[in-house]
Amino acid sequence: MTQDLHTPDAQSLIEFPCDYKLKAMGRNEPGFIELVYEITCQFAPNTSREHIQLNHSKDNNFVSVNITFYATCLEQLHAIYGELRKHPQVLMTL
């Protein structure tokens, strides 16, 4: 069985603090990359734009935004993923 680390009651397999790589996927539309970055920065304000990596789909219709940031606790990750999941432009998070 797969454990969902993005629920508040999940036990963390991650040792904090650490560098953490977040991934959010959505349509390749104007503002999507900035949206993911801004949500991440709400909870990890020292995140640098230099730590953003993009992967586009074959037809360039979708984009995966990967942001590496310094994570301090599991609650911080829950907050970021919770905000991302609420947004209609975000199709999937990992």
ChimeraX attribute file (.defattr): number of C-alpha atoms within 10 A of each C-alpha:
attribute: neighborCount
match mode: 1-to-1
recipient: residues
	/A:1	3
	/A:2	4
	/A:3	10
	/A:4	11
	/A:5	16
	/A:6	19
	/A:7	15
	/A:8	13
	/A:9	8
	/A:10	11
	/A:11	12
	/A:12	14
	/A:13	9
	/A:14	12
	/A:15	11
	/A:16	13
	/A:17	11
	/A:18	13
	/A:19	12
	/A:20	15
	/A:21	14
	/A:22	18
	/A:23	18
	/A:24	23
	/A:25	23
	/A:26	20
	/A:27	17
	/A:28	16
	/A:29	11
	/A:30	8
	/A:31	10
	/A:32	19
	/A:33	21
	/A:34	12
	/A:35	15
	/A:36	25
	/A:37	22
	/A:38	14
	/A:39	18
	/A:40	24
	/A:41	16
	/A:42	14
	/A:43	17
	/A:44	18
	/A:45	13
	/A:46	11
	/A:47	19
	/A:48	13
	/A:49	13
	/A:50	8
	/A:51	12
	/A:52	18
	/A:53	13
	/A:54	14
	/A:55	12
	/A:56	15
	/A:57	12
	/A:58	8
	/A:59	6
	/A:60	10
	/A:61	11
	/A:62	16
	/A:63	19
	/A:64	22
	/A:65	21
	/A:66	21
	/A:67	21
	/A:68	19
	/A:69	21
	/A:70	15
	/A:71	20
	/A:72	15
	/A:73	14
	/A:74	20
	/A:75	14
	/A:76	15
	/A:77	20
	/A:78	16
	/A:79	18
	/A:80	19
	/A:81	21
	/A:82	15
	/A:83	15
	/A:84	21
	/A:85	15
	/A:86	10
	/A:87	12
	/A:88	8
	/A:89	18
	/A:90	18
	/A:91	15
	/A:92	13
	/A:93	17
	/A:94	11
